[in-house]
Amino acid sequence: MRGRGVLIAALLTLLSLAPTQAATKPPILLTSLAPTVSTNFSGGDEVSQLLTSPSAIFLLGTIETISSPLVTSTTLGGSDGFIAALNPGGGRIWDLRIGTSGDDVATAGCIDSSGNIWIAGSSAIATSAAGGATELNRLTIWEVSPAGLLLNTFTKDLTDVDVPTSIIVKGANFIIQGISNKVGFPTFAATLTPLGKIGALKALTNTPVRSSAYLWQGFVAKRTIKGVKGISLHPSTDLLLKLSLKDKSVKGAYSLTGAPIAMQYQSGLGVVVLSQGANSYFLTILHTK
């Protein structure tokens, strides 16, 4: 009995010391990450979406210039949608312009179970039979193969300007959401079948949001963060934090070039962050196991 009492006393002593030891744990030092790829876009070009697969990283958006470090394919006319495929090290595999001889924008994308990339955007059509000024009144969906071949183009002409902000796989179909200039209804939603049938647009009054369960969080910090050392007191710092969902603690902290605007985690590759600076986009790949 005496030995058991000594053991219990020792355990109580250890438990009483645990909070003190946790409180004195040294803070995590901020580590600087250099971007893997810098696109150096200008002249109105824009990267809108980051997608990943086990073998490639995809950037898609809109380009208004003849060429860029990211897109080298021949211009189609006006502004073009584009998709560029990069290898896990950030090197270019292929790129593709999508659209018409007029203005087109590519603003959202997703990957289906077969690996094809579905890109949602808008195209300009004449606002009158006489061919007057053009508006982005044509909802357009492009289907692209993993090798960069344009497989299909699906369209739906609309009375309002509706620009997609997301397209996701939902069962056997797709759900498209976006912003609209329809008075009183700033957002919309629509369905899309794999055969290209776009359902009627449903006007929404709420703004689309995206959520995720990532252990990684990218944001712009304007003040110090408890448990992280190296953040400036006054200037804003672009951060990527590794968080533990189990105990809600910071496990790693990294500084980024540019403010993060999109992030993906790809098994076997790691965390891929798209950030934006002055007239430039930066792709940073943090390889994790």
MARVOKOL-568766 format. One record per residue (C-alpha): residue number from 0; residue in one letter; z, y, x. Coordinates in nm, 3 decimals. Layout:
BEGIN
[atom NUM; 'A'; [Z; Y; X]]
...
This chain:
BEGIN
[atom 0; 'M'; [0.000; 0.000; 0.000]]
[atom 1; 'R'; [0.083; 0.235; 0.285]]
[atom 2; 'G'; [-0.265; 0.185; 0.438]]
[atom 3; 'R'; [-0.429; 0.261; 0.103]]
[atom 4; 'G'; [-0.228; 0.582; 0.075]]
[atom 5; 'V'; [-0.342; 0.693; 0.420]]
[atom 6; 'L'; [-0.707; 0.628; 0.323]]
[atom 7; 'I'; [-0.678; 0.831; 0.001]]
[atom 8; 'A'; [-0.517; 1.116; 0.193]]
[atom 9; 'A'; [-0.802; 1.112; 0.444]]
[atom 10; 'L'; [-1.063; 1.123; 0.168]]
[atom 11; 'L'; [-0.892; 1.417; -0.001]]
[atom 12; 'T'; [-0.890; 1.599; 0.332]]
[atom 13; 'L'; [-1.266; 1.546; 0.374]]
[atom 14; 'L'; [-1.338; 1.667; 0.020]]
[atom 15; 'S'; [-1.134; 1.980; 0.077]]
[atom 16; 'L'; [-1.337; 2.057; 0.389]]
[atom 17; 'A'; [-1.682; 2.005; 0.225]]
[atom 18; 'P'; [-1.715; 2.352; 0.060]]
[atom 19; 'T'; [-1.619; 2.526; 0.384]]
[atom 20; 'Q'; [-1.873; 2.327; 0.585]]
[atom 21; 'A'; [-2.151; 2.400; 0.331]]
[atom 22; 'A'; [-2.068; 2.770; 0.335]]
[atom 23; 'T'; [-2.101; 2.790; 0.713]]
[atom 24; 'K'; [-2.437; 2.607; 0.729]]
[atom 25; 'P'; [-2.676; 2.819; 0.940]]
[atom 26; 'P'; [-2.959; 2.990; 0.746]]
[atom 27; 'I'; [-3.315; 2.858; 0.764]]
[atom 28; 'L'; [-3.531; 3.056; 1.005]]
[atom 29; 'L'; [-3.854; 3.198; 0.862]]
[atom 30; 'T'; [-4.161; 3.035; 1.018]]
[atom 31; 'S'; [-4.491; 3.222; 1.038]]
[atom 32; 'L'; [-4.807; 3.043; 0.915]]
[atom 33; 'A'; [-5.151; 3.140; 1.041]]
[atom 34; 'P'; [-5.433; 3.111; 0.782]]
[atom 35; 'T'; [-5.662; 2.812; 0.825]]
[atom 36; 'V'; [-5.965; 2.995; 0.684]]
[atom 37; 'S'; [-6.032; 3.366; 0.624]]
[atom 38; 'T'; [-6.323; 3.442; 0.392]]
[atom 39; 'N'; [-6.341; 3.818; 0.460]]
[atom 40; 'F'; [-6.509; 3.887; 0.128]]
[atom 41; 'S'; [-6.620; 4.238; 0.035]]
[atom 42; 'G'; [-6.844; 4.424; -0.205]]
[atom 43; 'G'; [-6.691; 4.289; -0.525]]
[atom 44; 'D'; [-6.686; 3.919; -0.427]]
[atom 45; 'E'; [-6.391; 3.728; -0.569]]
[atom 46; 'V'; [-6.228; 3.386; -0.533]]
[atom 47; 'S'; [-6.088; 3.287; -0.873]]
[atom 48; 'Q'; [-5.972; 2.925; -0.844]]
[atom 49; 'L'; [-5.843; 2.676; -0.589]]
[atom 50; 'L'; [-5.896; 2.303; -0.655]]
[atom 51; 'T'; [-5.816; 2.001; -0.438]]
[atom 52; 'S'; [-5.910; 1.634; -0.418]]
[atom 53; 'P'; [-5.803; 1.369; -0.165]]
[atom 54; 'S'; [-6.112; 1.444; 0.046]]
[atom 55; 'A'; [-6.192; 1.812; -0.011]]
[atom 56; 'I'; [-6.068; 2.160; -0.098]]
[atom 57; 'F'; [-6.275; 2.366; -0.343]]
[atom 58; 'L'; [-6.286; 2.744; -0.379]]
[atom 59; 'L'; [-6.478; 2.894; -0.670]]
[atom 60; 'G'; [-6.544; 3.244; -0.791]]
[atom 61; 'T'; [-6.805; 3.517; -0.805]]
[atom 62; 'I'; [-7.021; 3.660; -0.528]]
[atom 63; 'E'; [-7.225; 3.981; -0.539]]
[atom 64; 'T'; [-7.345; 3.988; -0.177]]
[atom 65; 'I'; [-7.641; 3.804; -0.021]]
[atom 66; 'S'; [-7.416; 3.589; 0.197]]
[atom 67; 'S'; [-7.062; 3.558; 0.325]]
[atom 68; 'P'; [-6.865; 3.336; 0.563]]
[atom 69; 'L'; [-6.793; 3.111; 0.265]]
[atom 70; 'V'; [-7.127; 3.111; 0.075]]
[atom 71; 'T'; [-7.463; 3.079; 0.254]]
[atom 72; 'S'; [-7.687; 2.947; -0.026]]
[atom 73; 'T'; [-7.971; 3.163; -0.159]]
[atom 74; 'T'; [-7.883; 3.434; -0.413]]
[atom 75; 'L'; [-7.992; 3.376; -0.774]]
[atom 76; 'G'; [-7.993; 3.745; -0.876]]
[atom 77; 'G'; [-7.724; 3.984; -0.993]]
[atom 78; 'S'; [-7.378; 3.842; -0.942]]
[atom 79; 'D'; [-7.356; 3.464; -0.904]]
[atom 80; 'G'; [-7.086; 3.211; -0.965]]
[atom 81; 'F'; [-7.017; 2.989; -0.666]]
[atom 82; 'I'; [-6.825; 2.685; -0.549]]
[atom 83; 'A'; [-6.757; 2.602; -0.184]]
[atom 84; 'A'; [-6.625; 2.269; -0.057]]
[atom 85; 'L'; [-6.412; 2.254; 0.258]]
[atom 86; 'N'; [-6.278; 1.957; 0.449]]
[atom 87; 'P'; [-5.901; 1.901; 0.491]]
[atom 88; 'G'; [-5.912; 2.107; 0.810]]
[atom 89; 'G'; [-6.073; 2.406; 0.638]]
[atom 90; 'G'; [-6.428; 2.347; 0.766]]
[atom 91; 'R'; [-6.727; 2.408; 0.537]]
[atom 92; 'I'; [-6.888; 2.099; 0.378]]
[atom 93; 'W'; [-7.124; 2.260; 0.125]]
[atom 94; 'D'; [-7.157; 2.556; -0.108]]
[atom 95; 'L'; [-7.348; 2.615; -0.430]]
[atom 96; 'R'; [-7.441; 2.924; -0.629]]
[atom 97; 'I'; [-7.446; 2.881; -1.006]]
[atom 98; 'G'; [-7.586; 3.103; -1.279]]
[atom 99; 'T'; [-7.902; 3.283; -1.384]]
[atom 100; 'S'; [-8.121; 3.564; -1.256]]
[atom 101; 'G'; [-7.882; 3.807; -1.428]]
[atom 102; 'D'; [-7.508; 3.856; -1.389]]
[atom 103; 'D'; [-7.282; 3.552; -1.395]]
[atom 104; 'V'; [-6.913; 3.504; -1.315]]
[atom 105; 'A'; [-6.721; 3.182; -1.243]]
[atom 106; 'T'; [-6.354; 3.223; -1.322]]
[atom 107; 'A'; [-6.186; 2.883; -1.372]]
[atom 108; 'G'; [-6.231; 2.516; -1.289]]
[atom 109; 'C'; [-6.090; 2.165; -1.300]]
[atom 110; 'I'; [-6.174; 1.817; -1.170]]
[atom 111; 'D'; [-6.224; 1.523; -1.406]]
[atom 112; 'S'; [-6.132; 1.158; -1.347]]
[atom 113; 'S'; [-6.472; 1.082; -1.190]]
[atom 114; 'G'; [-6.439; 1.365; -0.939]]
[atom 115; 'N'; [-6.689; 1.601; -1.102]]
[atom 116; 'I'; [-6.595; 1.970; -1.099]]
[atom 117; 'W'; [-6.613; 2.162; -1.429]]
[atom 118; 'I'; [-6.649; 2.537; -1.380]]
[atom 119; 'A'; [-6.599; 2.782; -1.664]]
[atom 120; 'G'; [-6.734; 3.135; -1.664]]
[atom 121; 'S'; [-6.952; 3.386; -1.846]]
[atom 122; 'S'; [-7.313; 3.496; -1.826]]
[atom 123; 'A'; [-7.480; 3.820; -1.928]]
[atom 124; 'I'; [-7.722; 3.828; -2.221]]
[atom 125; 'A'; [-7.904; 4.120; -2.383]]
[atom 126; 'T'; [-7.700; 4.295; -2.652]]
[atom 127; 'S'; [-8.013; 4.355; -2.864]]
[atom 128; 'A'; [-8.344; 4.186; -2.939]]
[atom 129; 'A'; [-8.519; 4.464; -2.749]]
[atom 130; 'G'; [-8.337; 4.359; -2.433]]
[atom 131; 'G'; [-8.090; 4.645; -2.398]]
[atom 132; 'A'; [-7.782; 4.658; -2.178]]
[atom 133; 'T'; [-7.632; 4.319; -2.091]]
[atom 134; 'E'; [-7.275; 4.199; -2.146]]
[atom 135; 'L'; [-7.092; 3.880; -2.053]]
[atom 136; 'N'; [-7.133; 3.741; -2.406]]
[atom 137; 'R'; [-7.238; 3.388; -2.310]]
[atom 138; 'L'; [-6.959; 3.139; -2.243]]
[atom 139; 'T'; [-7.095; 2.909; -1.971]]
[atom 140; 'I'; [-6.970; 2.578; -1.834]]
[atom 141; 'W'; [-7.120; 2.419; -1.523]]
[atom 142; 'E'; [-7.068; 2.054; -1.423]]
[atom 143; 'V'; [-7.099; 1.993; -1.047]]
[atom 144; 'S'; [-7.085; 1.662; -0.860]]
[atom 145; 'P'; [-6.844; 1.604; -0.568]]
[atom 146; 'A'; [-7.149; 1.631; -0.340]]
[atom 147; 'G'; [-7.240; 1.978; -0.466]]
[atom 148; 'L'; [-7.520; 1.894; -0.711]]
[atom 149; 'L'; [-7.545; 2.090; -1.036]]
[atom 150; 'L'; [-7.541; 1.819; -1.306]]
[atom 151; 'N'; [-7.528; 2.017; -1.631]]
[atom 152; 'T'; [-7.502; 2.368; -1.772]]
[atom 153; 'F'; [-7.355; 2.423; -2.119]]
[atom 154; 'T'; [-7.351; 2.757; -2.302]]
[atom 155; 'K'; [-7.230; 2.921; -2.622]]
[atom 156; 'D'; [-7.342; 3.273; -2.721]]
[atom 157; 'L'; [-7.064; 3.494; -2.859]]
[atom 158; 'T'; [-7.027; 3.829; -3.031]]
[atom 159; 'D'; [-6.741; 3.934; -2.800]]
[atom 160; 'V'; [-6.696; 3.931; -2.425]]
[atom 161; 'D'; [-6.481; 3.625; -2.354]]
[atom 162; 'V'; [-6.397; 3.534; -1.993]]
[atom 163; 'P'; [-6.224; 3.200; -1.919]]
[atom 164; 'T'; [-5.904; 3.197; -1.716]]
[atom 165; 'S'; [-5.842; 2.821; -1.726]]
[atom 166; 'I'; [-6.010; 2.491; -1.811]]
[atom 167; 'I'; [-5.808; 2.169; -1.818]]
[atom 168; 'V'; [-5.868; 1.805; -1.903]]
[atom 169; 'K'; [-5.704; 1.718; -2.237]]
[atom 170; 'G'; [-5.747; 1.352; -2.330]]
[atom 171; 'A'; [-6.119; 1.279; -2.352]]
[atom 172; 'N'; [-6.210; 1.650; -2.383]]
[atom 173; 'F'; [-6.139; 1.984; -2.216]]
[atom 174; 'I'; [-5.945; 2.290; -2.326]]
[atom 175; 'I'; [-6.074; 2.635; -2.223]]
[atom 176; 'Q'; [-5.854; 2.945; -2.242]]
[atom 177; 'G'; [-5.932; 3.302; -2.146]]
[atom 178; 'I'; [-5.925; 3.672; -2.219]]
[atom 179; 'S'; [-6.131; 3.850; -2.485]]
[atom 180; 'N'; [-6.228; 4.206; -2.576]]
[atom 181; 'K'; [-6.196; 4.122; -2.946]]
[atom 182; 'V'; [-5.980; 4.391; -3.108]]
[atom 183; 'G'; [-5.629; 4.264; -3.176]]
[atom 184; 'F'; [-5.688; 3.925; -3.011]]
[atom 185; 'P'; [-5.675; 3.958; -2.631]]
[atom 186; 'T'; [-5.701; 3.583; -2.561]]
[atom 187; 'F'; [-5.890; 3.280; -2.689]]
[atom 188; 'A'; [-5.902; 2.900; -2.670]]
[atom 189; 'A'; [-6.186; 2.651; -2.725]]
[atom 190; 'T'; [-6.254; 2.280; -2.685]]
[atom 191; 'L'; [-6.533; 2.123; -2.481]]
[atom 192; 'T'; [-6.658; 1.763; -2.502]]
[atom 193; 'P'; [-6.793; 1.575; -2.196]]
[atom 194; 'L'; [-7.137; 1.599; -2.359]]
[atom 195; 'G'; [-7.117; 1.978; -2.354]]
[atom 196; 'K'; [-7.036; 2.068; -2.713]]
[atom 197; 'I'; [-6.824; 2.384; -2.715]]
[atom 198; 'G'; [-6.607; 2.419; -3.024]]
[atom 199; 'A'; [-6.542; 2.736; -3.219]]
[atom 200; 'L'; [-6.335; 2.993; -3.033]]
[atom 201; 'K'; [-5.981; 3.030; -3.162]]
[atom 202; 'A'; [-5.847; 3.383; -3.118]]
[atom 203; 'L'; [-5.494; 3.399; -2.978]]
[atom 204; 'T'; [-5.239; 3.678; -2.962]]
[atom 205; 'N'; [-5.052; 3.547; -2.659]]
[atom 206; 'T'; [-5.147; 3.564; -2.294]]
[atom 207; 'P'; [-5.230; 3.226; -2.130]]
[atom 208; 'V'; [-4.971; 3.113; -1.873]]
[atom 209; 'R'; [-4.971; 2.844; -1.610]]
[atom 210; 'S'; [-4.672; 2.635; -1.516]]
[atom 211; 'S'; [-4.609; 2.362; -1.263]]
[atom 212; 'A'; [-4.336; 2.140; -1.126]]
[atom 213; 'Y'; [-4.414; 2.201; -0.758]]
[atom 214; 'L'; [-4.141; 2.198; -0.504]]
[atom 215; 'W'; [-4.324; 2.490; -0.340]]
[atom 216; 'Q'; [-4.313; 2.851; -0.452]]
[atom 217; 'G'; [-4.526; 3.137; -0.322]]
[atom 218; 'F'; [-4.445; 3.498; -0.398]]
[atom 219; 'V'; [-4.398; 3.845; -0.252]]
[atom 220; 'A'; [-4.035; 3.911; -0.156]]
[atom 221; 'K'; [-3.911; 4.271; -0.153]]
[atom 222; 'R'; [-3.558; 4.186; -0.042]]
[atom 223; 'T'; [-3.371; 3.930; 0.165]]
[atom 224; 'I'; [-3.317; 3.581; 0.025]]
[atom 225; 'K'; [-2.991; 3.395; 0.061]]
[atom 226; 'G'; [-3.024; 3.111; 0.307]]
[atom 227; 'V'; [-3.341; 3.245; 0.474]]
[atom 228; 'K'; [-3.335; 3.438; 0.801]]
[atom 229; 'G'; [-3.614; 3.663; 0.925]]
[atom 230; 'I'; [-3.720; 3.854; 0.612]]
[atom 231; 'S'; [-3.749; 4.229; 0.667]]
[atom 232; 'L'; [-3.501; 4.446; 0.479]]
[atom 233; 'H'; [-3.749; 4.693; 0.331]]
[atom 234; 'P'; [-4.122; 4.595; 0.364]]
[atom 235; 'S'; [-4.256; 4.330; 0.126]]
[atom 236; 'T'; [-4.297; 3.983; 0.277]]
[atom 237; 'D'; [-4.549; 3.723; 0.155]]
[atom 238; 'L'; [-4.361; 3.394; 0.139]]
[atom 239; 'L'; [-4.401; 3.024; 0.078]]
[atom 240; 'L'; [-4.071; 2.846; 0.007]]
[atom 241; 'K'; [-4.000; 2.474; 0.004]]
[atom 242; 'L'; [-3.739; 2.409; -0.264]]
[atom 243; 'S'; [-3.535; 2.100; -0.349]]
[atom 244; 'L'; [-3.536; 2.021; -0.721]]
[atom 245; 'K'; [-3.238; 1.793; -0.669]]
[atom 246; 'D'; [-2.989; 2.050; -0.541]]
[atom 247; 'K'; [-3.191; 2.373; -0.600]]
[atom 248; 'S'; [-3.169; 2.468; -0.233]]
[atom 249; 'V'; [-3.425; 2.611; 0.012]]
[atom 250; 'K'; [-3.551; 2.347; 0.256]]
[atom 251; 'G'; [-3.815; 2.553; 0.435]]
[atom 252; 'A'; [-3.950; 2.908; 0.448]]
[atom 253; 'Y'; [-4.286; 3.032; 0.574]]
[atom 254; 'S'; [-4.452; 3.373; 0.593]]
[atom 255; 'L'; [-4.816; 3.399; 0.481]]
[atom 256; 'T'; [-5.107; 3.629; 0.553]]
[atom 257; 'G'; [-5.182; 3.803; 0.223]]
[atom 258; 'A'; [-5.015; 3.774; -0.116]]
[atom 259; 'P'; [-5.038; 3.420; -0.263]]
[atom 260; 'I'; [-5.253; 3.397; -0.578]]
[atom 261; 'A'; [-5.305; 3.019; -0.611]]
[atom 262; 'M'; [-5.147; 2.705; -0.474]]
[atom 263; 'Q'; [-5.207; 2.330; -0.495]]
[atom 264; 'Y'; [-5.029; 2.023; -0.359]]
[atom 265; 'Q'; [-5.260; 1.734; -0.271]]
[atom 266; 'S'; [-5.110; 1.396; -0.185]]
[atom 267; 'G'; [-5.214; 1.291; 0.165]]
[atom 268; 'L'; [-5.305; 1.648; 0.259]]
[atom 269; 'G'; [-5.018; 1.884; 0.184]]
[atom 270; 'V'; [-4.978; 2.230; 0.039]]
[atom 271; 'V'; [-5.291; 2.448; 0.010]]
[atom 272; 'V'; [-5.231; 2.818; -0.052]]
[atom 273; 'L'; [-5.491; 3.081; -0.143]]
[atom 274; 'S'; [-5.377; 3.435; -0.066]]
[atom 275; 'Q'; [-5.538; 3.779; -0.082]]
[atom 276; 'G'; [-5.525; 4.083; 0.144]]
[atom 277; 'A'; [-5.736; 4.398; 0.171]]
[atom 278; 'N'; [-6.096; 4.286; 0.100]]
[atom 279; 'S'; [-6.010; 3.936; 0.227]]
[atom 280; 'Y'; [-5.899; 3.598; 0.099]]
[atom 281; 'F'; [-5.707; 3.357; 0.318]]
[atom 282; 'L'; [-5.676; 2.981; 0.287]]
[atom 283; 'T'; [-5.367; 2.829; 0.450]]
[atom 284; 'I'; [-5.315; 2.454; 0.472]]
[atom 285; 'L'; [-4.965; 2.327; 0.543]]
[atom 286; 'H'; [-4.998; 1.957; 0.621]]
[atom 287; 'T'; [-4.701; 1.761; 0.488]]
[atom 288; 'K'; [-4.614; 1.392; 0.454]]
